[in-house]
């Protein structure tokens, strides 16, 4: 934690020092993932769920060149209401050196959480290989970071706008262990299941912690990706969602939206086309992931 760019809240600093359960949270969901006021309401509710399940939340962001581990309500409101940059791995040195503010993506959150000594990270869905990547080479830095950082990442699978099969192939190539939580199939973000069968599953947080400890004892690096299906009452049939995603991608192509602008554009387009049903699903899955992440952090702290 001896890093001049890190600013860790006293509560989180004490928790890490005393080996108490802490769960890292990204901030892109606040600035780019959801509209206001749902973004702030969801961020606060996710933090409450983590506390209610025995862990301490640590929402991470860059504020005026400082990596804030555990942003407060005022900082959360600032991220939600202003035009904030979006920081991944490559952006961190520039944004911090210029003393800019930015929300952190999955990749950047993993880097910052590891700097602070946090082992468990909860997100909605990871980035991955975009559809048409064989021509665009558009592949999220999240995948490389999962291979580099030593974290446990809880998600509802990769974002449904992606090419899920290629994303899984990429993760396998870089040796990232993917566990299905109480499922044999890869969750597809808005949908409980895809057609992609997973090699491994775990049916409890305790079982996941056993895998975490074994990996540590083997001296292996890289992250464990825990894929947690969206609750059934919010799940959208994957065929139905795929048609909507294809329409959103067509709109993005027509508007020539690429790079970092693509994912926020597609999520916004999908929200409008589903009359916010996708937004409600997004909120439900991140809350569901928060419960599981807190449970994993709690049992993992009982060493």
Secondary structure, DSSP 4 states (H G I P E B T S, - for coil): ---TTEEE-HHHHHHHHTT--EEEE-SHIIIIIS-TTHHHHHHHHHHHHHHHTT-EEEEEEEETTEEEES--HHHHHHHHHS--EEE-GGGHHHHHHTT--EEE-HHHHHHHHHHHT--EEE-S-B--BBTTHHHH--B-HHHHHHHHS--EEEESSB-TTB-HHHHHHHHHHTT-EEEEET-SB--BTTBS--S-B-SEEESSHHHHHHHHHHHHHTT--S-EEEEEPPPGGG---HHHHHHHHHHHHHHHHHTT--THHHHHHHHHHHHHHTTTHHHHHHHHHHHHHHHHHHHHHHHHT--
